[in-house]
Amino acid sequence: MEYIRITHIEDPLFCKMHDLMKEVFPPEEVLEYSLWKEPLEDPGIRVFVALHEGEVVGTTEYRYYEDWNVAMTDFTIIGREGLSIGRFLAQNRMKDLMSLAQGNGGQELLGMFAEIYDPYRVEDHAFGGVKPMDPFVRREVLSHLGYKRTDLAYVHPSWNNDGEAVSGLDFCFMPTDDALDTLPAELIASFLKRYYAVLPQKPQAWSDMVAELEKRDTVALLPL
């Protein structure tokens, strides 16, 4: 299996990747095809596919923020069972991020953010019928990887850019040091404002959430 970066919308592998995204994710979570041009060319956004026998069987997108020394996993897709795709993607992603952190003043990565579905609140996502993508399975796997839930009533702006608030997810963080049990609220608020700056249509619920964060000093990291 190969771990291959995609940096251009005209890459034939991108078409396969986007088709896989549409099979697995609900429509409001998938950015329209043509809007991927700038993100793919952005050196700070890292999009990789798992290529097996010429087919895209998995993909992940993530970012590294040098000023905060944190990463964000935008998404991870496992498109087929029985190939250890999840482990393959997670291991290669972490190797890449550790290398980026080392190149940023020889630091150790502080950790990685991720939005994780709460299957106890959202029951209608089949994720293409691929069992490893089942929200119950994914949540337990990500918990085993070390992700913790931020103590935050979380919503995010729809990627349809229609001003709707998307709920049913937790905003989580996987600290490199598992003993870490809080994050500065300012870090989370600043991160979310930068991360969603690309979407001009923000729901009021999201703005209220960020405003509340800015009043706090810390945010607890809780079991997932």
N, C-alpha and C positions, 0 to 999 in steps of 0.2 A: 504494500500500500504506500502511496506517495502523498506527501504533505506539500501542496502547491499553492503559492500565493497568486491571487488574481488582482491585477492593478488596472484593468481596462475593460470597459463595457463590451468591447468587440471581441474579447477573448471567448472562444467557443465554449469554454468551461463555465463561463458566467451564465450563459443561457441555461445550461443544465442545472446550475446551482439555483437560479431563480425559479425554475420549474419545480425543483425540490422544495423550495420555500413555500410555494403556493400550495403544494400538496399537503404540507405539514401544518403550517400556521394559519390562523384565522385571517381574513382579509385585512382587518385593521392593523395587523402587525407586520404587513409586508409592504415595503416601499415600492412604488411604481417603477417599472423597468428603467425608463429613461432617466429617472431621478438618481439612479445609481452612478451616473458618470462621474460626478465630482467626488463622492465618497470613495470610490475605487481609486481615484488618482490622488487622494489625500494621503501623504506619507504617514500620517498619524493613525490612520484607520487600516487595520490589518485584516484582510479577508483571505481565508485559506479553505481549500477543499481537500477532502480525502478521496483520492482517485484509486479505484480498484478495478483492474481489467478494463480500463478505458471509460469507466462510468463514475460519475460523482455520487458517492454513497454517503457522504457526510460533509458538513461544512461548519465553519465557525468564524465569527467576526468579533474582533476585540480591539481595544485601544489602550495605549500607555500614555499617561500624563506625567511628563517629566517634573513639572513644578510641584505636584503633590506626591509623586512616586507611587501612584496607584494605577490600577488597570480597570477596565470595564469590559465584561463579556456582553456583547450585544445579543448574540444568540449562538446556540449550538444545535445542530440538527444531525440526528442519526437516522439514516435512510434505509437501513437494512439490519436485520438481526443476525447474530452469530458470527460477526467479524471483529468484535471488540473495537468498534469504531469510536465509541465514547472515550475509552481509555486512550486510544491512539491520538484523538484530537486533544484531550486534556493534557497528555504528556508533552506533545509537541508545542502546544500553546504555552505551557509553563516554561519550557526550555527557552522559547523565544522571548518571553517576558523577563525571565531572569537575566538573559543576555542584554536586553535593553536597559534594565535597572543597573547592571554592572557597568554599562557604558555611560550611565548617568551619574558619574562620580563614584563608581564602585559601591553603590548602595545595594541593600537587600530590599526587594519589593515589599512595600507595606502590606499590600493585599489587593483584592479584586472585588469590584461591585458586580452585582447581577440582579436582574428582575426575575423572580421565580414564581410561577403560578401556584396558587393555593387551591388544590383540588377540592378542599372542603368547602370552598365558597363558589368555585366555578366547576360545573359538572358537564358542560356541553362541548368541550374541546376534545375531539377524537385524534387530532394530530396525525391525520392520514392513515390511521389504523396501525401505525408502527408501534409495537408494544414498548420498546425502549423509550419512546417519546411520551408515553402515558404520564400525566402529571403526577400521579402517586409514585411511580417508579422514579421519575426524574428528581422529585423532591427528596426522596431517600438517598439517591445517589449523590446529589449535591450536598446533602447533610454529611454524608460520609467523607466527601472531599474537604469538608471543613467550613462550609458556608454557614453563616449565622444571620438571623433575621434582625433588621434594625427595628427598634421600638417606635414605629411610625405608621400611622394610618395612611397607606400609600395609594396614590393614583398617578397616572402619567398621561400626557397628551396623546391622542390618537395619531398614529403615523399617517392617517388619511388627511391630516392637517385640516380637520373640520371643526376644531374647537371642542370636541367631545372628550370627556374624561374616561380613561380606561381603568377599571378596577379589577379586583380578583388576583392581584399579584402582591408579593412582598418585595421590598427593596432589601437586598441582602449583601453581605460582605464576607469574604473569605480572608481573614488575616493570616499573614505568613506566620506570625506568632499566635498560636492558638490560645494563649493566656490573655490576649487582648479582649476586653469585654465592653469597651466603650469607644466611640469615635467622636471627634469634635463636631458639633452640630453645624458649625460654620463650613467645615469641609464638605459635608453632605449637601448643604444648601448651595454652595458655590459650584460643586460638581454638577448638580442637577440643572442649574441655570445655564451652565456652559453646554452640557450634553444636549439639552432640548432647545438651544438657541436657534437651531436649524428650522424649528417649527414656529412660525409667527402666531398661529392661532392657538393660544393657551386657554384651557378651561379655567374658570374661576376657582374650581376646587383645587386645581394644581397650584395656582397662585397663593391661595389661602394656606395650603400645606407648606409651601416654601416660606411664607411670612411667619408661620408658627415656628418653623425650624430656626429662623434667624433670631428668635427670642430665647432660644435654649442654648445652654453651654455644651452639653454632651448628649449623645444618644446611645442608649444601651444596645449591646449586641446580645440577642436572645437565642435560645435553641430553635432550630428550624423544624 
